């Protein structure tokens, strides 16, 4: 059966109800206008409104399918107080064509009840029990089945529940009743889950006239960087991740993130990163009717101590100049375009080096250099070679053929024995709901363990002076012959 999911005010005046069958509603009022429900479009609209509400507080959470929960602690004074903030929200959303109800209280549960069952009047801290006493049980966010069971024994409002002894109430109706009551009255703290993490430090600029041009945005961003740099210097910190948020007049929001390889607080360097990022996103940022609010936040910070320079006024140290260059490139082209080769905790050559983004290398523990020499060029995959003769049982080859060329060995060093990490050769993890893949994963793991056998590496030089890095898998024996591979080239 097709049922009514939502009603506007004129439909409610016709005595129609949510959940009523559409056929019954049309029988009562044949002229009503009906539109199909679109839950996905409603969700996108609610997400857009949540983005718009970020201008009031960074802690905005979704509340079901028709509400938003804003933690305005410490933010209301920026708008002239709670009453002024409430009036501002209602006015702006009404101008956009929404019918909105706002409730303010010291607890999330009381604010939820005030929004849906009280007039638009804030509930003062400590007055929750008196303000909610006359409200129905639905104001406690209880399930309909629980409410019906409680109403059947005469408990019809919150005041009746609050005056009932706790033990029999919980024993008969469950712990959820006591929990919801305590959350609404502030006896139990109720945490909210904001959509975006709140920056530890942020600055913003409210504009009297919207800004439309990219040059104007960069100018304002530069001023925000100066303000943020002052606060970072006062705290002795530098920014590791920055976010510029642009609030458009019609409610659309653009978020622009940049990362840094080292803590920064110099305004010129921060503004340069956003210059590169804004240049890369110029075609994707639609100013529309203009941006009325710009906010710059330091999403992550790190300790930044002052460094003494010499009297000659030496320039930026080499590592800092490289970090600034990398940050600018990554701001324009992306975080993973430039990687840094770092030593890893492994003796196996192909695992001994890992490529890490520059911003992640500062806290990465690095392994020590191997004691033995390594080739300047390591092949991405070791290539098999034909060995015509070798000093047995553990000696180097006297000649080998690689890429259709024969090389006669005149000097050799080794062997250097390298064994694989047995603790890394386990069977890959497979989720329980992916059981058909388990057998394939087990076979693949067994092939990997078989292939990664102990290797004996040799550094050899041929008659032309070319130096190679070879290794042998296995040993010579009755009926067995090891395999030889070339893994790298020395200078």
C-alpha positions as CSV (number, residue, x, y, z in Angstrom):
1,X,0.0,0.0,0.0
2,X,1.2,3.5,-0.8
3,X,1.2,5.6,2.4
4,X,1.7,9.2,3.2
5,X,5.3,9.9,4.4
6,X,5.1,13.7,5.0
7,X,2.6,16.5,4.9
8,X,2.8,20.3,4.5
9,X,0.8,22.7,6.7
10,X,-2.3,22.9,4.3
11,X,-2.5,19.1,4.2
12,X,-2.4,18.8,8.0
13,X,-5.3,21.2,8.2
14,X,-7.3,18.7,6.0
15,X,-6.9,16.2,8.9
16,X,-4.6,14.0,6.9
17,X,-2.0,12.0,8.9
18,X,1.4,10.4,8.2
19,X,1.0,6.7,7.6
20,X,-2.5,7.0,6.1
21,X,-3.1,5.1,2.9
22,X,-3.0,7.3,-0.2
23,X,-6.3,5.8,-1.5
24,X,-8.1,6.8,1.7
25,X,-6.6,10.4,1.5
26,X,-7.7,10.8,-2.1
27,X,-11.2,9.5,-1.2
28,X,-11.4,12.3,1.4
29,X,-9.9,15.0,-0.7
30,X,-9.6,14.2,-4.4
31,X,-7.8,17.4,-5.3
32,X,-4.7,16.9,-3.1
33,X,-1.3,17.1,-4.8
34,X,0.9,14.0,-4.4
35,X,4.7,13.7,-5.0
36,X,6.8,10.6,-4.7
37,X,9.1,10.4,-1.7
38,X,12.9,10.7,-2.5
39,X,14.9,9.7,0.6
40,X,18.2,10.1,-1.1
41,X,17.4,13.7,-2.2
42,X,16.2,14.5,1.3
43,X,19.5,13.2,2.7
44,X,21.5,15.4,0.3
45,X,19.4,18.4,1.2
46,X,19.9,17.7,5.0
47,X,23.7,17.4,4.3
48,X,23.6,20.7,2.5
49,X,21.8,22.4,5.4
50,X,24.4,20.8,7.8
51,X,27.2,22.4,5.8
52,X,25.4,25.7,5.9
53,X,25.1,25.5,9.7
54,X,28.9,25.1,10.0
55,X,29.0,28.9,10.0
56,X,27.5,28.8,13.5
57,X,29.6,26.0,15.1
58,X,32.0,23.4,13.8
59,X,30.2,20.7,15.8
60,X,27.1,19.8,13.6
61,X,25.6,16.4,13.7
62,X,22.7,14.8,11.8
63,X,19.6,14.0,13.9
64,X,17.5,11.5,12.1
65,X,16.1,12.3,8.7
66,X,14.7,15.8,9.5
67,X,16.9,17.4,12.1
68,X,20.3,18.8,12.9
69,X,22.0,19.0,16.3
70,X,24.4,21.9,16.9
71,X,26.7,22.1,19.8
72,X,26.9,25.9,20.3
73,X,28.9,25.9,23.5
74,X,31.2,28.9,23.4
75,X,29.8,30.1,20.0
76,X,26.6,31.9,20.9
77,X,28.3,35.2,22.0
78,X,29.7,35.6,18.5
79,X,26.1,36.2,17.4
80,X,24.9,38.3,20.3
81,X,23.7,35.5,22.6
82,X,21.5,32.5,22.3
83,X,18.3,34.4,21.5
84,X,20.0,36.4,18.8
85,X,21.6,33.3,17.3
86,X,18.2,31.5,17.3
87,X,16.5,34.4,15.6
88,X,19.3,34.6,13.0
89,X,19.1,30.9,12.2
90,X,15.3,31.0,11.8
91,X,15.4,34.1,9.6
92,X,18.1,32.8,7.3
93,X,16.4,29.4,6.8
94,X,13.0,31.0,6.3
95,X,14.4,33.3,3.6
96,X,15.6,30.1,1.9
97,X,12.0,28.7,1.9
98,X,12.2,26.3,4.9
99,X,9.8,26.0,7.8
100,X,12.1,25.5,10.7
101,X,11.8,25.0,14.5
102,X,14.7,25.7,16.8
103,X,15.2,24.6,20.4
104,X,18.1,25.5,22.7
105,X,18.9,23.7,25.9
106,X,21.9,22.6,28.0
107,X,21.4,18.9,26.9
108,X,20.8,17.3,23.6
109,X,17.7,15.5,24.8
110,X,16.1,18.6,26.1
111,X,16.9,20.5,23.0
112,X,15.4,17.7,20.9
113,X,12.2,17.9,23.0
114,X,12.0,21.7,22.9
115,X,12.3,21.8,19.1
116,X,9.4,19.4,18.5
117,X,7.1,20.0,21.5
118,X,7.7,23.5,22.8
119,X,7.7,27.1,21.5
120,X,10.9,28.6,20.3
121,X,12.1,29.5,23.8
122,X,15.5,28.4,25.2
123,X,15.4,26.1,28.2
124,X,17.7,27.5,30.9
125,X,20.3,25.2,32.5
126,X,18.8,23.5,35.6
127,X,15.2,24.1,34.5
128,X,15.0,21.0,32.3
129,X,12.8,18.9,34.6
130,X,10.3,21.7,35.1
131,X,10.2,22.6,31.3
132,X,9.7,18.9,30.2
133,X,7.4,17.7,32.9
134,X,4.2,18.3,30.9
135,X,5.5,17.0,27.6
136,X,4.3,13.6,26.2
137,X,6.5,10.5,26.3
138,X,7.4,11.0,22.6
139,X,9.6,13.9,23.7
140,X,12.0,11.4,25.3
141,X,12.7,9.7,21.9
142,X,11.2,6.4,23.1
143,X,10.0,3.7,20.7
144,X,6.3,3.6,20.0
145,X,5.9,0.2,21.5
146,X,7.5,1.3,24.8
147,X,5.4,4.4,24.8
148,X,2.2,2.4,24.3
149,X,3.1,0.1,27.1
150,X,3.8,2.9,29.5
151,X,0.6,4.8,28.6
152,X,-1.4,1.7,29.2
153,X,-0.5,1.9,32.9
154,X,-1.2,5.6,33.2
155,X,2.3,7.1,32.6
156,X,1.5,9.7,29.9
157,X,4.0,12.4,30.4
158,X,7.7,13.0,31.4
159,X,6.7,14.3,34.8
160,X,4.9,11.1,35.7
161,X,8.0,9.1,34.7
162,X,10.3,11.4,36.8
163,X,8.2,10.9,39.9
164,X,8.0,7.1,39.5
165,X,10.5,4.9,41.5
166,X,13.4,4.0,39.3
167,X,13.8,0.3,40.1
168,X,10.3,-0.9,39.1
169,X,10.3,1.4,36.1
170,X,13.5,-0.1,34.7
171,X,12.4,-3.7,35.6
172,X,9.2,-3.4,33.6
173,X,10.0,-1.1,30.7
174,X,13.8,-1.5,30.3
175,X,16.9,0.6,30.9
176,X,16.3,2.8,27.9
177,X,13.6,4.7,29.7
178,X,15.8,5.7,32.5
179,X,18.7,6.5,30.1
180,X,16.6,8.8,28.0
181,X,15.3,10.6,31.0
182,X,18.7,11.1,32.5
183,X,20.1,12.3,29.2
184,X,17.3,14.9,28.9
185,X,17.8,16.1,32.4
186,X,21.6,16.3,32.2
187,X,22.3,13.5,34.7
188,X,24.1,11.4,32.0
189,X,26.3,13.0,29.4
190,X,25.2,12.4,25.8
191,X,27.9,12.8,23.2
192,X,27.2,13.9,19.6
193,X,29.1,12.8,16.6
194,X,29.9,15.8,14.4
195,X,30.1,15.3,10.7
196,X,33.6,17.0,10.5
197,X,36.3,17.2,13.1
198,X,36.6,20.5,14.9
199,X,39.9,22.3,14.3
200,X,41.9,23.1,17.5
201,X,42.4,26.6,16.1
202,X,40.6,28.6,13.5
203,X,40.0,32.2,12.4
204,X,37.3,33.6,10.2
205,X,36.2,36.7,8.3
206,X,32.5,37.7,8.0
207,X,32.0,39.9,4.9
208,X,29.6,42.8,4.6
209,X,29.6,42.3,0.8
210,X,30.1,38.9,-0.8
211,X,33.4,38.3,-2.6
212,X,33.1,37.0,-6.2
213,X,36.6,36.9,-7.6
214,X,39.4,34.5,-7.0
215,X,41.8,37.4,-6.4
216,X,39.5,38.6,-3.6
217,X,39.5,35.2,-2.1
218,X,43.3,35.0,-2.1
219,X,43.6,38.4,-0.5
220,X,41.2,37.5,2.3
221,X,43.0,34.1,2.7
222,X,46.3,36.0,3.1
223,X,44.8,38.1,6.0
224,X,43.4,34.9,7.6
225,X,46.9,33.3,7.4
226,X,48.3,36.4,9.2
227,X,45.7,36.1,12.0
228,X,46.3,32.3,12.3
229,X,50.0,32.8,12.3
230,X,49.8,35.1,15.3
231,X,47.7,32.5,17.3
232,X,50.1,29.7,16.3
233,X,53.1,31.7,17.5
234,X,51.4,32.5,20.8
235,X,50.9,28.8,21.3
236,X,54.4,27.8,20.1
237,X,53.0,25.5,17.4
238,X,52.8,25.2,13.7
239,X,50.1,23.9,11.4
240,X,50.5,20.4,9.8
241,X,47.1,20.5,8.0
242,X,45.1,23.5,7.0
243,X,41.5,23.8,5.8
244,X,39.9,26.9,4.1
245,X,36.1,26.9,4.2
246,X,34.2,29.1,1.8
247,X,30.5,29.7,2.7
248,X,28.4,30.8,-0.2
249,X,25.4,33.1,0.1
250,X,23.0,30.5,-1.1
251,X,24.2,27.9,1.5
252,X,26.8,26.0,-0.6
253,X,30.1,25.3,1.1
254,X,33.6,24.7,-0.4
255,X,36.3,23.0,1.7
256,X,39.9,23.3,0.5
257,X,42.6,21.3,2.4
258,X,46.3,21.5,2.2
259,X,49.0,19.6,4.1
260,X,52.5,20.4,5.1
261,X,55.7,18.4,5.4
262,X,56.7,20.3,8.6
263,X,54.9,22.5,11.0
264,X,54.3,26.0,9.5
265,X,53.1,29.3,11.0
266,X,54.7,31.8,8.6
267,X,51.7,33.5,6.8
268,X,53.6,33.9,3.5
269,X,54.2,30.1,3.3
270,X,50.7,29.2,4.2
271,X,49.2,31.7,1.7
272,X,51.5,30.3,-1.0
273,X,50.1,26.8,-0.5
274,X,46.5,28.1,-0.8
275,X,47.6,30.0,-3.9
276,X,48.7,26.8,-5.5
277,X,45.6,24.9,-4.4
278,X,43.2,27.6,-5.5
279,X,44.9,27.8,-8.8
280,X,44.4,24.0,-9.3
281,X,40.7,24.2,-8.2
282,X,39.8,27.5,-10.0
283,X,37.5,25.7,-12.5
284,X,35.8,23.7,-9.7
285,X,34.9,26.5,-7.4
286,X,31.7,28.3,-8.4
287,X,31.3,31.6,-6.5
288,X,27.6,31.9,-7.5
289,X,26.3,35.0,-5.8
290,X,29.5,35.3,-3.8
291,X,31.0,34.0,-0.6
292,X,30.0,35.8,2.6
293,X,32.1,34.0,5.1
294,X,35.7,32.6,5.0
295,X,37.2,30.4,7.7
296,X,40.7,29.1,8.0
297,X,41.4,26.3,10.5
298,X,44.5,24.4,11.6
299,X,43.2,20.8,11.5
300,X,46.4,19.4,12.9
301,X,49.3,21.2,14.7
302,X,52.8,20.3,15.9
303,X,55.4,21.8,18.1
304,X,57.5,24.5,16.4
305,X,60.5,25.9,18.3
306,X,62.3,29.0,17.2
307,X,65.7,28.4,15.4
308,X,68.6,30.8,15.8
309,X,70.2,31.9,12.6
310,X,73.7,33.3,12.1
311,X,74.6,37.0,11.8
312,X,75.3,36.6,8.1
313,X,71.5,36.1,7.5
314,X,71.9,32.7,6.0
315,X,68.9,31.5,4.0
316,X,66.5,28.7,4.6
317,X,68.2,25.4,5.4
318,X,68.2,22.9,2.6
319,X,65.8,20.5,4.2
320,X,63.2,23.3,4.8
321,X,63.5,24.6,1.2
322,X,62.9,21.1,-0.1
323,X,59.9,20.7,2.3
324,X,58.4,24.0,1.0
325,X,58.8,22.9,-2.6
326,X,57.2,19.6,-1.9
327,X,54.3,21.2,-0.2
328,X,53.6,23.6,-3.1
329,X,53.7,20.7,-5.6
330,X,51.4,18.6,-3.5
331,X,49.0,21.5,-3.0
332,X,48.6,21.8,-6.8
333,X,48.8,18.2,-7.9
334,X,47.8,16.1,-4.9
335,X,49.2,14.5,-1.8
336,X,50.7,11.4,-3.4
337,X,52.5,12.8,-6.4
338,X,55.8,13.1,-4.6
339,X,57.1,10.3,-2.4
340,X,60.2,9.8,-0.4
341,X,62.2,6.6,-0.4
342,X,62.9,5.4,3.2
343,X,64.6,2.4,4.6
344,X,62.3,-0.3,6.0
345,X,62.7,-3.0,8.6
346,X,63.5,-5.8,6.2
347,X,66.7,-7.6,4.9
348,X,64.9,-8.7,1.7
349,X,66.0,-6.1,-1.0
350,X,62.6,-5.6,-2.6
351,X,61.2,-4.9,0.9
352,X,64.0,-2.8,2.3
353,X,62.8,0.4,0.8
354,X,59.3,1.9,1.0
355,X,57.9,5.1,-0.6
356,X,56.1,7.4,1.9
357,X,54.5,10.7,1.4
358,X,56.7,13.6,2.6
359,X,54.2,14.7,5.2
360,X,54.3,11.2,6.8
361,X,58.1,10.7,7.0
362,X,58.7,12.9,10.0
363,X,57.3,10.4,12.5
364,X,58.3,7.2,10.6
365,X,61.0,5.1,12.3
366,X,63.7,4.2,9.8
367,X,65.9,1.2,9.6
368,X,69.6,1.2,9.6
369,X,71.7,0.9,6.5
370,X,72.8,-2.7,5.6
371,X,76.4,-3.5,6.3
372,X,77.0,-4.9,2.9
373,X,77.1,-2.8,-0.3
374,X,74.0,-2.5,-2.3
375,X,73.7,-1.8,-6.1
376,X,72.9,1.7,-7.3
377,X,70.1,0.3,-9.5
378,X,67.8,-2.5,-8.2
379,X,65.6,-4.2,-10.8
380,X,61.9,-4.1,-10.0
381,X,61.9,-7.8,-10.5
382,X,64.9,-10.1,-10.5
383,X,65.6,-11.6,-13.9
384,X,66.6,-15.2,-14.4
385,X,70.0,-15.8,-15.9
386,X,71.8,-18.9,-17.4
387,X,74.9,-20.0,-15.5
388,X,77.1,-22.3,-17.5
389,X,79.5,-23.1,-14.7
390,X,79.9,-22.3,-11.0
391,X,82.2,-23.0,-8.1
392,X,80.3,-25.6,-6.2
393,X,78.7,-26.1,-3.8
394,X,78.5,-22.4,-2.6
395,X,80.7,-20.5,-5.0
396,X,80.0,-17.7,-7.5
397,X,79.4,-18.5,-11.3
398,X,82.4,-18.4,-13.6
399,X,80.2,-17.1,-16.5
400,X,76.5,-16.3,-17.0
401,X,74.2,-15.2,-19.9
402,X,71.8,-12.3,-19.4
403,X,69.6,-10.7,-22.1
404,X,71.3,-12.7,-24.8
405,X,74.8,-11.6,-23.8
406,X,77.4,-13.8,-22.1
407,X,79.5,-12.3,-19.3
408,X,82.7,-13.9,-18.0
409,X,83.2,-13.3,-14.3
410,X,86.8,-12.2,-13.3
411,X,86.1,-11.1,-9.8
412,X,83.5,-12.0,-7.2
413,X,82.6,-11.3,-3.6
414,X,80.2,-13.3,-1.4
415,X,78.0,-15.1,-0.6
416,X,75.7,-12.9,1.5
417,X,72.9,-15.1,2.7
418,X,69.5,-13.4,3.0
419,X,66.5,-15.3,4.3
420,X,62.8,-14.1,4.0
421,X,60.8,-13.0,7.0
422,X,58.9,-16.1,7.9
423,X,56.4,-14.0,10.0
424,X,55.3,-12.0,6.9
425,X,54.5,-15.1,4.9
426,X,51.2,-16.0,6.6
427,X,47.9,-16.6,4.8
428,X,46.2,-13.3,3.9
429,X,43.3,-12.2,6.0
430,X,39.9,-13.0,4.5
431,X,36.6,-11.9,5.9
432,X,34.1,-14.5,7.0
433,X,31.6,-13.4,4.4
434,X,34.2,-13.9,1.7
435,X,34.5,-17.7,2.2
436,X,34.7,-18.5,-1.5
437,X,38.0,-16.5,-1.7
438,X,39.6,-18.3,1.3
439,X,40.8,-21.3,-0.7
440,X,42.3,-19.1,-3.4
441,X,44.0,-17.0,-0.8
442,X,45.5,-20.0,0.9
443,X,46.9,-21.3,-2.4
444,X,48.4,-17.9,-3.2
445,X,50.0,-17.7,0.2
446,X,51.6,-21.2,-0.3
447,X,53.0,-20.2,-3.6
448,X,54.4,-17.0,-2.0
449,X,56.1,-19.0,0.8
450,X,57.5,-21.5,-1.7
451,X,58.9,-18.7,-3.9
452,X,60.6,-16.8,-1.1
453,X,63.4,-19.2,-0.3
454,X,66.8,-18.4,1.2
455,X,69.1,-16.5,-1.3
456,X,72.9,-16.3,-1.6
457,X,73.9,-13.0,-3.1
458,X,77.2,-12.4,-5.0
459,X,78.8,-9.1,-6.2
460,X,80.6,-10.0,-9.5
461,X,82.6,-8.1,-12.1
462,X,82.9,-9.2,-15.7
463,X,85.9,-8.8,-18.1
464,X,84.5,-5.4,-19.4
465,X,84.4,-4.0,-15.8
466,X,80.6,-4.1,-15.4
467,X,79.5,-5.1,-11.9
468,X,76.4,-7.1,-11.2
469,X,74.4,-8.3,-8.1
470,X,73.5,-12.0,-8.6
471,X,71.8,-14.5,-6.3
472,X,71.3,-18.2,-6.2
473,X,68.2,-20.0,-4.9
474,X,68.9,-23.5,-3.7
475,X,72.2,-25.6,-3.8
476,X,73.8,-28.0,-6.2
477,X,73.1,-31.6,-5.3
478,X,72.3,-35.1,-6.7
479,X,69.6,-34.5,-9.2
480,X,69.1,-30.8,-8.2
481,X,70.2,-27.6,-9.8
482,X,69.7,-24.2,-8.2
483,X,68.3,-21.2,-10.1
484,X,70.3,-18.0,-10.7
485,X,68.9,-14.4,-10.9
486,X,70.3,-11.0,-11.6
487,X,68.8,-8.4,-9.2
488,X,70.8,-5.2,-9.5
489,X,73.6,-3.2,-11.2
490,X,76.5,-1.4,-9.6
491,X,77.9,1.8,-10.9
